[in-house]
Amino acid sequence: MSHVLELLGSAKTIAVVGLSSKRYRVSYGVSEYMKRAGYRIVPVNPMETEVLGEKSYPSLDDVPGTIDIVNIFRRSEFVPEIVDAAIRKGARAVWMQEGVRHEAAAERARAAGLLVVMDHCILKAHRKLAFTGRPQ
């Protein structure tokens, strides 16, 4: 768990693949929480133009700048292409939300030097690790 603590303590930007503007969606609530905790949220969803006041991008490849964590809110069969894009972007980590798993893609990410978290909620991990704000 120390690698997750270090990641959450040092990350600044979280690209959220599958982030919806629908407030009742889990992706919205989790991302809203992480934004309030001080992270920059970058929505990645071709069906959205803006979410949580942030410009949405159709794919990870379209996101300008650095991404620390790619948080995946898509079904497991879409994970390989997302992991490939995360590797191309030079992300530090790939985080697959609860219910999302893909062993082969995870292995490819690890081989490329990315930290991989599978089948866990980033909000729950953040709360469990007792983050109350962003480290300075």
N, C-alpha and C positions, 0 to 999 in steps of 0.2 A: 504494500500500500504506500510505501515511501515514494515510489516513482510517481504515483498519482498525486500525492501531496506536493511534490516538487513541481509537477506539471501545472496543477491548478494554482500554485503559488507564483509561478513565473509567467504563465501564459497571459497574453493581452487580447488576442484576437481569436474568436471562435466563428468559423464558417459553419452555418447550420444548413445542411443539405436536406431539403424537404420541409423547410420552415413555412408554415401557413399563416396567413393573416386572420384566419378564423380563430377567435379568442378561445373557443371551446376545445381546440386541438391541443394535445399534449405538447407538441413542438412549440406552440406559442407560449404556453405557461412556463415551460422550462427555460426558453430563451429570454422571456421577460425577467425571470428571476436572475439569470446569469448576467443580464444587462444591468439590473439594479445592483448586483454585486460588484460591478465595475468593469466587466469585460466588454470589449467591442464586439458586437454581434453583426455578422455579415450573412444576410439571408441568401440562400441559393435555391431558387425555385423558378423554372421558366414560366410558371403560371401567375407569378406575382411581380409587381413593379416596386412595391415598398412594403416592408413589414417592420413594426416597432420603430417607425421613423427612419429606417435605414433603407437605402437603395437595394433592391434585390437583383441578383445576377442569374442568368439562365443556367450557368454551369460553373464549377470551380475554376475551370480554365479561363473564364471571363473575369474573375475577381482580381482587381489590381492589388499589388502589395503583398505583404507577408501574412501567412496564416499559421497560427500556432496549433490549433486543434480543429480538426474536421469532425463535427458532430453529425452523425448520420441518423436521420429520421425517415429512412426508406426501407422497403422490404429487403430481406436478405439477398434475393436474387439480383438486386441492383448494386450490391456492395462492391463487386470486383471493379466495375468501371469507375466508381467513386474513389476507391483505393488507388487505382492507377492515376487518376487526376490529382489526388493528394500527394502522391510521390512526385509527379511532375511539378507541382507547386512548391515542393520543398517543405511541406507541413511537418511539424514536429510529432504530431500524434493523430491517430484516427480513433474516434470514440463511437462505438456502435451502441445505440440506446437499448433499453430493455426489449428483449424479443428479437434482436437483430444479431445474427451470427453468420460468419462465413470463414471457416478455418483456412481455406486455401488463400483467400485474399489477405487474411490476417498474417499468414506466414510470409506472403510477398511483401507486405508493409514492414514487417519486422526485419526482413532481409535487406530492405532499403534504409533501415535505421530509424523507422518510426516506432513510437510507443503505441501499443494497441490495447484498447479496453473494449471488451465485448460484453453485450447483454447486461449492461449496467446503466443506470440513469446518472447523468452528470450532476443534476440538481441534488439528488440523494447523496452522492459522493461528496459534493461540496458541503452540504449540511453536516454530514457525518464527520468530516474533517474539521468541523467547527470554524469554518470561514465566516466571518461576520462582515467582511469588507475586503477590499483589495490590499495586498501588502504594498507598502511604500518602497 
